[in-house]
Amino acid sequence: MDAAFEHSVDVRYRDLDTFGHVNNVVYGTYCEQARVAYIEEVLGLEDISEFSAVVVSLNIDFRSSVTEMTTVDVGVAVSRLGESSFTMTYELGQDGDLVAEAETTQVFVDPETRESRPIPAELRERITEFEDLDD
């Protein structure tokens, strides 16, 4: 995977549907787990509640089925930084094979007013440095 950040997620028995493969909706959860790990590790936030962004868009393109109860490796990258929003891309793989690609857009919101707000300068700086983005 090309992403600078990678997180492994265990495939659980409950993730499998009656056909013996991971149900499509579970891939969103795998992305979420990797996104939270990115926020904690790359941005250095110990309390996820400090991160006041919400997902406003999720797109997943499926490439092949996950049928083994091992792990899914999720590569995560921030591909775009806007004023109040940012886009993350994901590559999900199992045993070296690409199983899905995904993209989410998050918007920072003021916890009290629920209105969008600019990305905090400190977080913007950490993302820009980690991802080697031109801000």
DRENMAR-12152 format. One line per 5 residues: number of its first residue (from 1); their letters; for each residue z, x, y of C-alpha. Coordinates in steps of 0.25 Angstrom, whole numbers. Each point is the difference from the previous one (the first is absolute). Last residue first. Layout:
<atoms>
NUM	A	Z/X/Y ~ ...
</atoms>
This chain:
<atoms>
135	DDLDE	10/-4/95 ~ -9/10/-8 ~ 5/-2/-14 ~ 6/12/-8 ~ 6/-11/-10
130	FETIR	14/7/1 ~ -1/3/15 ~ -6/-13/4 ~ 10/-8/-8 ~ 12/8/5
125	ERLEA	-5/-2/15 ~ -2/-15/-2 ~ 14/-1/-6 ~ 6/7/12 ~ -8/-8/10
120	PIPRS	4/-14/-5 ~ -13/-8/-4 ~ -2/-9/12 ~ 5/-14/-1 ~ -4/-13/-6
115	ERTEP	8/-12/3 ~ 11/-5/-10 ~ 9/-2/12 ~ 13/6/-6 ~ -6/10/-11
110	DVFVQ	-11/5/10 ~ -12/2/-9 ~ -8/11/-5 ~ -13/-4/-7 ~ -4/4/-14
105	TTEAE	-14/0/-5 ~ -2/2/-15 ~ -11/6/-9 ~ -2/1/-14 ~ -8/8/-11
100	AVLDG	2/-3/-15 ~ 0/6/-14 ~ -5/14/3 ~ 2/8/-13 ~ 9/12/0
95	DQGLE	9/-5/-11 ~ 2/-13/9 ~ -4/-1/14 ~ 2/-7/13 ~ -7/5/13
90	YTMTF	7/-6/12 ~ -4/-1/15 ~ 9/-3/11 ~ -4/-6/14 ~ 8/0/12
85	SSEGL	4/-10/11 ~ 7/0/14 ~ -9/10/8 ~ -9/3/-12 ~ 1/11/-11
80	RSVAV	-10/0/-11 ~ -2/7/-13 ~ 15/1/-4 ~ 0/5/-14 ~ 6/-4/-14
75	GVDVT	-3/5/-14 ~ 6/-9/-10 ~ 2/5/-14 ~ 2/-11/-11 ~ 10/2/-11
70	TMETV	1/-2/-14 ~ -1/-14/-6 ~ -15/1/-4 ~ -10/-11/3 ~ -4/3/15
65	SSRFD	-13/-6/2 ~ -12/6/7 ~ -6/1/14 ~ 7/-11/8 ~ -2/-1/15
60	INLSV	12/-4/7 ~ 2/-5/15 ~ 13/-3/7 ~ 1/-4/14 ~ 12/-3/10
55	VVASF	10/9/-7 ~ 13/0/9 ~ 6/11/8 ~ 14/2/5 ~ 3/13/-8
50	ESIDE	15/2/3 ~ 3/-11/-11 ~ -6/11/-10 ~ 13/8/2 ~ -1/14/-4
45	LGLVE	-12/2/9 ~ -6/14/0 ~ -14/-4/3 ~ -6/7/-11 ~ 11/-2/-11
40	EIYAV	5/-14/4 ~ -13/-6/6 ~ -8/6/-11 ~ 9/-5/-11 ~ -1/-14/6
35	RAQEC	-15/0/0 ~ 0/5/-15 ~ 9/-12/-4 ~ -9/-9/9 ~ -13/5/-7
30	YTGYV	6/-2/-13 ~ 4/-14/4 ~ -14/-3/5 ~ -5/4/-14 ~ 9/-10/-6
25	VNNVH	-9/-11/5 ~ -11/4/-10 ~ 9/-2/-12 ~ 1/13/-8 ~ -7/-1/-13
20	GFTDL	4/-6/-14 ~ -8/-13/1 ~ 12/-8/2 ~ 4/7/12 ~ 7/14/2
15	DRYRV	9/3/11 ~ 12/-5/-7 ~ -1/11/-10 ~ 2/10/12 ~ -10/10/4
10	DVSHE	8/11/7 ~ -5/4/14 ~ -4/15/4 ~ -1/3/14 ~ -10/9/7
5	FAADM	-1/5/14 ~ -11/10/5 ~ -11/-10/-5 ~ -12/6/-7 ~ 3/-5/-14
</atoms>
